[in-house]
């Protein structure tokens, strides 16, 4: 049981780390797309940034859902 909890905690931390990395990349692309890039490249970077931010949110949601909705006692 303790091993299972440790595995869940490690998985949650790993998902949170990936969500943070994806969010950081998305924000960097968004800033570059809105300030530096021009024309089609800007639109491509903004769309890619939005996709990265949405993916980051989904990964965070999965990590939170596993923590909030897991069963405490085995049946």
C-alpha positions in Angstrom: 0.0 0.0 0.0 2.8 2.5 0.9 4.6 1.6 -2.4 1.4 2.4 -4.3 1.1 5.8 -2.6 4.7 6.5 -3.3 4.2 5.7 -7.0 1.1 7.9 -7.2 3.0 10.8 -5.6 5.9 10.3 -8.0 3.5 10.2 -11.0 1.7 13.3 -9.7 5.0 15.2 -9.3 6.2 14.2 -12.7 2.9 15.3 -14.3 3.1 18.6 -12.5 6.7 19.1 -13.7 5.7 18.4 -17.3 2.7 20.7 -17.0 5.0 23.5 -15.7 7.5 22.9 -18.6 4.7 23.0 -21.2 3.3 26.2 -19.6 6.6 27.9 -19.6 7.3 27.0 -23.3 3.8 28.1 -24.2 4.3 31.5 -22.5 7.6 32.0 -24.1 6.2 31.2 -27.6 3.2 33.5 -26.9 5.5 36.4 -26.0 7.7 35.9 -29.0 4.7 35.5 -31.3 3.1 38.7 -30.0 6.2 40.9 -29.8 9.0 39.7 -32.1 7.5 37.5 -34.9 5.8 39.0 -37.9 3.2 37.7 -40.4 2.5 34.0 -40.7 5.2 33.0 -38.2 3.5 35.0 -35.5 0.2 33.3 -36.0 1.9 29.9 -36.0 3.7 30.7 -32.8 0.6 32.0 -31.1 -1.4 28.9 -32.1 1.4 26.6 -30.9 1.5 28.5 -27.7 -2.2 28.2 -27.1 -2.0 24.5 -27.8 0.9 24.1 -25.3 -1.0 26.0 -22.6 -4.1 23.9 -23.1 -2.1 20.7 -23.0 -0.4 22.0 -19.8 -3.8 22.6 -18.3 -5.0 19.1 -19.2 -1.9 17.5 -17.7 -2.4 19.5 -14.5 -6.1 18.4 -14.5 -5.0 14.7 -14.7 -2.6 15.1 -11.9 -5.2 16.8 -9.7 -7.9 14.3 -10.6 -5.7 11.4 -9.6 -5.1 13.0 -6.2 -8.7 14.2 -5.5 -10.7 11.3 -6.7 -8.6 8.3 -5.7 -10.0 5.9 -3.2 -8.4 5.9 0.2 -9.5 2.4 1.2 -9.4 -0.6 -1.0 -12.7 -2.4 -1.5 
